[in-house]
Amino acid sequence: MSLVIGKKGLITNGDMQGWYLRIDDDYQNTGGFLIIYNSSSNLLSGVGYDDWVENKAALQDFFEESCWTIDWNED
């Protein structure tokens, strides 16, 4: 799966289908990656959650476990 850092995507299948997400590089603060997902396309006003992973390998594992397909052409 291709992961895009810093760009909004739409989850097109899986348990969060229809939700939006963005992966932020949080290297300056924690050295890891922040995964923000929300029911609203602005990633702020809907129901939202976030996860954090410590490195790129953990990021890849997170998305493999999710089984999501992501459309990165949302912006």
C-alpha positions as CSV (number, residue, x, y, z in Angstrom):
1,M,0.0,0.0,0.0
2,S,1.2,3.5,-0.9
3,L,1.2,5.9,2.1
4,V,1.3,9.6,1.6
5,I,2.5,11.8,4.4
6,G,0.8,15.2,5.0
7,K,-2.1,14.7,2.5
8,K,-5.7,14.0,3.2
9,G,-7.1,10.7,2.0
10,L,-10.5,9.0,2.0
11,I,-10.9,5.5,3.3
12,T,-12.8,3.6,0.6
13,N,-13.3,0.2,2.3
14,G,-13.1,-1.4,5.7
15,D,-14.6,-0.6,9.1
16,M,-14.1,3.1,8.7
17,Q,-15.2,3.4,5.1
18,G,-16.2,7.0,4.2
19,W,-13.9,8.5,6.8
20,Y,-11.0,10.8,6.0
21,L,-7.4,10.6,7.3
22,R,-4.0,12.3,7.2
23,I,-0.6,11.0,8.2
24,D,1.6,13.7,9.9
25,D,5.3,13.3,10.3
26,D,5.8,14.1,14.0
27,Y,9.6,13.7,13.9
28,Q,10.3,17.1,15.5
29,N,8.2,16.3,18.6
30,T,8.1,12.5,19.0
31,G,10.1,11.0,16.2
32,G,7.1,9.1,14.9
33,F,4.0,9.5,12.9
34,L,0.5,10.8,13.9
35,I,-2.5,9.3,12.1
36,I,-5.6,11.5,12.2
37,Y,-8.9,10.2,11.1
38,N,-12.3,11.9,11.1
39,S,-15.8,11.4,9.8
40,S,-15.7,15.0,8.4
41,S,-13.7,15.9,5.3
42,N,-12.1,18.9,7.2
43,L,-10.7,16.5,9.8
44,L,-11.9,18.7,12.6
45,S,-15.7,19.0,13.0
46,G,-16.8,15.4,12.9
47,V,-16.2,12.4,15.1
48,G,-12.4,11.9,15.2
49,Y,-9.6,9.8,16.5
50,D,-5.9,9.7,16.3
51,D,-3.1,7.1,16.6
52,W,0.6,7.4,16.9
53,V,3.3,5.0,15.6
54,E,7.0,5.2,16.4
55,N,8.6,4.8,12.9
56,K,7.9,4.0,9.2
57,A,7.9,0.2,9.8
58,A,5.2,0.6,12.5
59,L,3.3,2.9,10.2
60,Q,3.3,0.3,7.4
61,D,2.2,-2.4,9.9
62,F,-0.6,-0.2,11.1
63,F,-2.1,0.2,7.6
64,E,-1.6,-3.4,6.7
65,E,-3.6,-4.4,9.8
66,S,-6.3,-1.9,9.0
67,C,-7.0,-3.5,5.5
68,W,-8.1,-0.1,4.3
69,T,-8.0,1.1,0.8
70,I,-7.2,4.8,0.7
71,D,-8.0,7.3,-2.1
72,W,-5.2,9.9,-1.7
73,N,-6.8,12.3,-4.4
74,E,-9.1,14.1,-1.9
75,D,-7.3,17.5,-1.9
